[in-house]
């Protein structure tokens, strides 16, 4: 059995712990490797290596750091086929979706290539007589990222390219469910010329996470995962005096107005609800049918959901792959069972899907519920699987209130031809990322990603200028160069004259 180890100081190293996790191929249901789970001492050792590397990496001119990032970009493009296959083999998502997620990570790498410009400060001449003031942004030190299973390349790449471009060193704790792609990214960074110890990968479970939160030399923590864990990360990072951005769960709504392009809305919902088997924090898991559009919407969705081509990710005809683990498959099925018990109408039932030759794979077909209401758990809770719920409301105002009242505030979309409705929706909805006739409103790398309410703990989103600010500290300098005449001491608050 292949054993996956850690990457510290520019090379693969064995950990000190005997704990191991199992890594499966979700398409077949077979275990393909083991991953060593780090102890606290393993994490602390990696931090010491990263601390040492920070001493020299932080002093590199931003232009030199950018050249390493440029080379890394080229290597990702050159090795994109290999990286995509690694994602498919351990996560299970279909090939084109995996390749697309790699591209969305690459966009942040491209953004980070502009770091000499992005780190420029501000300068004010003569804020007082012969007094100038200017600002600069400097790196924090050792920072860490704790990332989820659903995007083993994209989410880490939303963190570390900006962090290391800003002059920090980085500890990545990826999901133990699909660790191979992050390790390959670490090797490519070394090949790009990144000095040893600047980027390190520690595989692990809760012990490794807690070691990150408790280590005093880690200055900032980035996290993406469920809301309960995000809250735990946020609270314990703050308790240990760390900067923190912790992105949590979601229950994203897509509002379907009676005047919309219904074909566009249905196609958008199919991709947004069932793409990546619903294992996305930006998945649209609730369709809000406004007015009398509900019957036609459900009719069209049901036909497409029943025809959804489910299969292994490397099959180019597959539209949806398996879920990541057997345990997660059972969890998603239990939510479908619960929806039936709660009284929702199960229009399309994917629970009994079996694929010839892949009987042990972690598959479920697309599921579609109608007549879901706001008091049901399948409406309130994040299922993280290919389960779409249709909620019917009478008016635009009722739809907006439904969304604003929900505890999550990650992403939302509206399909409409009415410019006033679209503008009002964008202005009044209490959600961090809004789409208008766009099903999955994930911002580009030069904007920032982040939700509201219980979808984000901390005040910084990811990538874009929010990422630059998160991974740097601001220093403001006020200076006067004396002409040789010494003034007397002053004992009042200084003012600029």
C-alpha positions in Angstrom: 0.0 0.0 0.0 1.4 3.4 -1.0 2.1 5.6 1.9 1.7 9.4 1.5 4.1 11.4 3.7 4.6 15.1 4.5 6.6 17.8 2.5 8.8 19.9 4.6 12.0 21.9 3.8 11.8 21.2 0.1 11.5 17.4 0.3 9.2 14.5 1.3 9.8 13.5 4.9 8.4 10.7 7.1 6.4 11.8 10.1 6.9 10.6 13.6 3.3 9.4 14.1 2.0 5.9 13.5 -1.5 7.2 12.8 -2.6 6.7 9.2 -5.7 7.6 7.2 -7.1 5.7 4.2 -7.3 7.3 0.8 -9.9 5.8 -1.6 -10.7 6.0 -5.3 -14.4 7.1 -5.0 -15.2 5.7 -8.4 -14.3 2.1 -7.5 -14.7 2.3 -3.7 -11.3 0.7 -3.3 -8.5 2.0 -1.0 -5.5 3.1 -3.1 -3.1 4.5 -0.5 -2.5 5.5 3.1 -1.6 8.9 4.4 0.5 9.5 7.5 -1.3 11.8 10.0 1.0 14.3 11.7 1.6 14.6 15.4 2.0 17.9 17.2 5.7 17.5 17.0 5.6 17.0 13.3 3.7 20.3 12.9 6.0 22.1 15.3 9.1 20.9 13.3 7.6 22.2 10.1 7.0 25.6 11.7 10.6 25.8 12.8 11.7 25.1 9.2 9.2 27.7 7.9 10.4 30.3 10.5 14.0 29.9 9.4 13.0 30.2 5.7 11.1 33.4 6.5 14.3 35.2 7.5 15.6 35.2 4.0 12.4 34.8 1.9 10.8 37.9 3.4 13.8 40.0 2.4 13.6 39.0 -1.3 12.4 41.9 -3.5 8.8 41.4 -4.6 10.0 41.2 -8.2 12.2 38.2 -7.4 9.3 36.5 -5.6 7.1 37.2 -8.6 9.5 35.4 -10.9 9.1 32.3 -8.8 5.4 32.6 -9.0 5.6 33.1 -12.8 7.6 29.9 -13.1 5.1 28.0 -10.9 2.4 29.2 -13.3 4.2 27.7 -16.2 4.7 24.4 -14.4 1.0 24.1 -13.5 0.1 24.6 -17.2 2.7 22.1 -18.3 1.5 19.5 -15.7 -2.2 20.3 -15.8 -3.1 16.8 -17.1 -1.3 15.1 -14.2 -2.8 17.4 -11.6 -6.3 17.0 -13.0 -6.1 13.2 -12.9 -4.8 13.3 -9.3 -7.9 15.3 -8.3 -10.2 12.9 -10.1 -8.6 9.8 -8.6 -9.0 10.9 -5.0 -12.0 13.3 -5.0 -14.1 11.7 -7.8 -15.3 14.8 -9.6 -15.5 14.5 -13.4 -12.4 15.3 -15.5 -13.6 18.6 -16.9 -14.8 19.9 -13.5 -11.5 19.0 -12.0 -9.6 20.8 -14.8 -11.9 23.8 -14.3 -11.2 23.9 -10.6 -7.4 23.8 -11.4 -7.9 26.7 -13.7 -9.7 28.8 -11.0 -6.7 28.2 -8.7 -4.3 29.1 -11.5 -6.1 32.5 -11.8 -5.0 33.4 -8.3 -1.4 32.4 -9.2 -1.6 34.7 -12.2 -2.9 37.5 -9.9 0.0 36.9 -7.4 2.4 37.4 -10.3 1.6 41.1 -10.0 2.8 41.3 -6.4 5.3 44.2 -7.0 2.4 46.4 -8.0 0.0 45.0 -5.4 2.3 45.7 -2.5 2.8 49.4 -3.3 2.0 51.7 -0.4 0.7 55.3 -0.3 2.8 58.5 0.0 1.7 61.9 1.1 4.2 64.8 0.8 4.1 67.7 3.2 1.3 66.5 5.5 2.9 69.2 7.7 5.7 71.6 7.1 8.6 69.5 5.8 6.9 66.3 7.1 6.0 63.4 4.8 3.9 60.3 5.5 3.9 57.0 3.7 2.7 53.4 4.2 4.0 50.0 3.4 2.8 46.4 3.7 5.1 43.8 5.2 4.7 40.0 5.6 3.4 38.4 8.8 5.7 35.5 9.1 4.6 31.8 9.2 1.0 31.4 8.1 -1.1 28.3 7.7 -4.0 27.1 5.5 -6.4 24.3 6.5 -8.3 23.2 3.3 -11.3 20.9 2.5 -11.6 17.8 0.4 -13.8 19.2 -2.3 -11.1 21.4 -4.0 -7.7 19.9 -3.3 -6.0 22.2 -5.8 -8.2 25.3 -6.1 -8.7 26.3 -2.4 -5.1 25.9 -1.4 -4.2 27.9 -4.5 -6.6 30.6 -3.3 -4.3 31.0 -0.2 -0.6 30.2 -0.6 0.3 32.0 -3.9 -0.7 35.3 -2.4 0.8 34.5 1.0 4.2 33.5 -0.3 4.2 36.3 -2.9 3.7 38.8 0.0 6.9 37.3 1.7 5.4 34.9 4.2 6.2 31.2 4.6 3.3 28.7 4.5 2.1 25.5 6.2 -0.7 23.7 4.3 -2.8 21.1 6.1 -4.9 19.7 3.3 -7.7 17.2 3.6 -6.5 13.8 4.5 -9.1 12.4 2.1 -7.3 13.6 -1.1 -3.7 14.7 -0.2 -1.8 13.8 -3.4 -2.5 16.9 -5.5 -1.3 19.4 -2.8 1.9 17.4 -2.4 2.5 17.6 -6.2 1.9 21.3 -6.1 4.6 21.5 -3.4 7.0 19.7 -5.7 6.3 22.0 -8.5 6.9 25.1 -6.3 10.3 23.7 -5.5 11.0 23.1 -9.2 10.0 26.7 -9.8 12.8 27.8 -7.6 11.0 28.4 -4.3 13.5 28.2 -1.5 13.3 25.2 0.8 11.0 25.7 3.7 8.9 28.5 2.2 6.0 26.1 1.4 5.4 23.0 3.5 2.6 20.4 3.5 1.6 18.6 6.7 -1.1 15.9 6.4 -3.2 15.3 9.4 -6.5 15.2 11.3 -7.7 17.2 14.3 -4.4 16.8 16.2 -2.6 18.6 13.4 -5.3 21.3 13.3 -5.1 21.9 17.0 -1.3 22.1 16.8 -1.6 24.8 14.1 -4.1 26.8 16.3 -1.8 26.5 19.4 1.5 27.2 17.8 2.5 30.7 18.8 4.8 31.1 15.7 1.9 30.8 13.3 0.6 34.3 12.8 -2.4 33.7 10.6 -4.8 30.9 9.7 -7.0 30.5 6.6 -9.7 27.9 6.7 -12.5 26.6 4.4 -14.9 24.0 5.6 -18.2 23.5 7.6 -19.6 26.2 9.8 -19.1 24.4 13.2 -15.4 23.8 12.4 -15.0 27.4 11.0 -16.4 28.7 14.3 -14.0 26.5 16.2 -11.0 27.7 14.1 -12.1 31.3 14.5 -12.5 31.1 18.2 -9.2 29.2 18.9 -7.2 31.3 16.5 -8.4 34.5 18.2 -7.7 33.0 21.6 -4.1 32.3 20.5 -3.8 35.9 19.0 -3.7 34.9 15.4 -5.2 36.6 12.4 -8.0 34.4 11.0 -10.3 34.0 8.0 -12.6 31.0 8.4 -15.1 30.3 5.7 -17.9 28.0 6.7 -21.0 26.4 5.2 -23.7 27.5 2.9 -27.2 27.1 1.7 -27.3 28.9 -1.6 -30.5 29.9 -3.2 -31.3 30.6 -6.9 -34.4 32.7 -7.4 -36.4 31.9 -10.5 -38.6 34.9 -11.5 -41.7 34.3 -13.8 -40.2 36.6 -16.5 -36.8 34.8 -16.7 -35.2 32.8 -19.5 -36.4 29.5 -18.1 -34.1 27.4 -20.2 -31.2 29.4 -18.9 -32.4 29.0 -15.3 -32.9 25.3 -15.6 -29.5 24.7 -17.2 -27.9 27.0 -14.6 -29.5 25.0 -11.8 -28.5 21.7 -13.2 -24.8 22.6 -13.3 -24.9 24.5 -10.0 -26.8 21.9 -8.1 -25.4 18.6 -9.5 -21.9 19.7 -10.7 -19.2 18.1 -8.6 -22.0 16.0 -7.1 -23.1 19.0 -5.1 -19.8 19.0 -3.1 -19.3 22.8 -3.5 -19.7 25.5 -0.9 -21.2 27.5 -3.9 -23.6 24.8 -5.0 -27.1 26.1 -5.6 -29.1 23.7 -3.4 -32.4 25.7 -3.2 -34.4 26.8 -6.1 -36.9 29.5 -5.1 -39.8 29.5 -7.6 -41.6 32.8 -7.6 -45.3 33.2 -8.6 -46.6 30.6 -11.0 -43.3 29.4 -12.4 -43.0 26.4 -10.1 -44.8 23.7 -12.0 -42.9 24.3 -15.3 -39.6 24.7 -13.4 -40.0 21.3 -11.6 -41.2 19.6 -14.8 -38.1 20.7 -16.7 -35.7 20.0 -13.8 -37.1 16.5 -13.2 -36.5 15.5 -16.9 -32.9 16.7 -16.8 -32.2 15.2 -13.4 -33.5 11.8 -14.4 -31.3 11.9 -17.5 -28.2 13.0 -15.6 -25.2 10.9 -16.7 -23.5 9.6 -13.5 -20.2 7.7 -13.8 -16.5 7.6 -13.0 -14.7 10.9 -13.4 -12.3 9.8 -16.1 -15.2 8.8 -18.4 -15.6 11.8 -20.6 -19.3 11.2 -21.0 -19.9 11.5 -17.2 -21.7 14.7 -16.0 -21.5 13.8 -12.3 -19.1 11.6 -10.5 -19.3 9.8 -7.1 -19.2 11.3 -3.6 -15.8 11.4 -1.9 -16.3 8.7 0.7 -18.8 5.9 1.7 -19.5 7.8 4.9 -20.4 10.9 3.1 -22.6 8.9 0.7 -24.5 7.5 3.6 -24.9 11.0 5.1 -26.3 12.4 1.9 -28.7 9.5 1.6 -29.9 10.0 5.2 -30.8 13.6 4.3 -32.9 12.3 1.4 -34.6 9.9 3.8 -35.2 12.8 6.2 -36.8 15.0 3.4 -39.3 12.3 2.7 -40.1 11.9 6.4 -40.5 15.7 6.7 -43.2 15.7 4.0 -41.3 17.1 1.0 -42.2 15.6 -2.4 -39.3 13.5 -3.7 -39.7 14.0 -7.5 -36.4 12.4 -8.5 -34.8 9.7 -6.3 -31.2 8.9 -6.9 -30.6 6.8 -3.8 -30.7 3.4 -5.6 -28.3 4.1 -8.4 -25.9 1.2 -9.2 -23.3 1.3 -12.0 -22.3 -1.9 -13.7 -18.6 -2.5 -13.0 -18.6 0.1 -10.3 -20.9 -1.4 -7.8 -18.7 -0.5 -4.9 -18.2 3.1 -5.9 -19.7 5.9 -3.8 -22.5 6.9 -6.3 -25.9 8.5 -5.8 -28.0 9.9 -8.6 -29.3 13.5 -8.7 -32.2 14.0 -6.2 -35.0 16.6 -6.6 -37.4 17.7 -3.9 -40.5 19.9 -4.5 -42.7 21.7 -1.9 -39.9 22.1 0.6 -40.6 24.7 3.3 -38.3 26.8 5.5 -39.0 24.7 8.6 -37.6 21.5 7.2 -34.0 20.4 8.1 -33.3 19.7 4.4 -33.9 23.4 3.8 -32.0 24.7 6.9 -28.9 22.5 6.8 -26.1 22.1 4.3 -26.3 18.6 2.7 -23.2 18.9 0.5 -24.5 16.4 -2.1 -26.6 16.3 -5.3 -29.9 17.2 -3.6 -31.9 20.2 -5.0 -34.9 21.5 -3.1 -37.6 23.7 -4.7 -39.3 26.2 -2.4 -42.4 28.0 -3.8 -43.2 31.6 -2.9 -45.7 34.1 -4.2 -43.6 37.3 -4.6 -40.1 38.7 -5.1 -40.3 40.2 -1.6 -41.1 36.8 0.0 -38.2 35.3 -1.8 -35.8 38.0 -0.6 -37.1 37.6 3.0 -36.6 33.9 2.9 -33.0 34.3 1.8 -32.2 37.1 4.2 -33.6 35.1 7.2 -31.4 32.1 6.5 -28.4 31.7 8.8 -26.0 31.2 5.9 -25.0 34.0 3.6 -22.5 32.6 1.1 -23.8 32.9 -2.5 -27.1 33.6 -4.2 -28.4 34.1 -7.7 -31.5 35.5 -9.4 -32.7 34.7 -12.9 -34.8 37.6 -14.4 -35.2 39.9 -17.4 -36.2 42.8 -15.1 -33.4 45.2 -14.5 -35.1 46.8 -11.6 -35.6 43.4 -9.9 -31.9 42.4 -10.5 -30.6 45.7 -9.2 -32.9 45.7 -6.1 -31.9 42.1 -5.4 -28.2 42.8 -5.6 -28.6 45.8 -3.3 -30.9 44.4 -0.7 -30.0 40.8 -0.4 -27.9 39.9 2.7 -25.4 37.6 1.0 -21.7 38.0 0.2 -21.6 36.9 -3.4 -24.5 37.6 -5.8 -25.2 36.4 -9.3 -27.7 37.9 -11.8 -28.4 35.4 -14.5 -25.2 33.7 -13.4 -25.7 30.4 -11.5 -22.4 30.2 -9.5 -21.2 33.7 -8.7 -17.6 32.9 -7.7 -15.6 36.1 -8.1 -12.5 36.2 -10.3 -9.1 36.2 -8.6 -8.7 40.0 -8.8 -11.9 40.4 -6.7 -12.5 38.7 -3.4 -14.4 35.6 -2.3 -16.3 35.5 1.0 -19.8 35.1 2.4 -21.8 36.9 5.2 -23.4 35.7 8.4 -22.4 32.2 9.5 -20.7 31.5 6.2 -17.6 33.6 7.2 -15.9 34.1 10.5 -13.4 37.0 10.4 -13.5 40.2 8.4 -11.4 39.2 5.4 -12.4 37.4 2.3 -10.0 35.3 0.1 -7.8 36.3 -2.8 -8.0 39.7 -4.5 -7.0 42.7 -2.4 -8.6 41.1 0.6 -6.0 38.4 0.4 -3.2 40.9 0.1 -4.4 42.7 3.2 -4.9 39.5 5.1 -1.4 38.3 4.5 0.4 41.6 5.3 0.5 44.1 8.1 0.3 47.8 7.5 3.1 50.1 8.6 2.8 53.9 8.4 5.8 56.1 8.6 5.8 59.8 9.4 9.2 61.5 8.8 10.9 64.9 9.1 14.6 65.4 8.2 16.0 68.2 10.5 17.8 71.1 8.9 20.3 71.1 11.8 18.4 73.4 14.2 17.2 71.4 17.1 13.8 72.3 18.5 12.9 72.1 22.2 10.9 69.2 23.6 7.2 69.4 23.3 4.8 67.9 25.8 1.5 68.2 23.9 -0.1 66.1 21.3 1.8 66.7 18.1 -0.1 68.5 15.3 1.0 69.3 11.8 1.6 73.0 11.2 
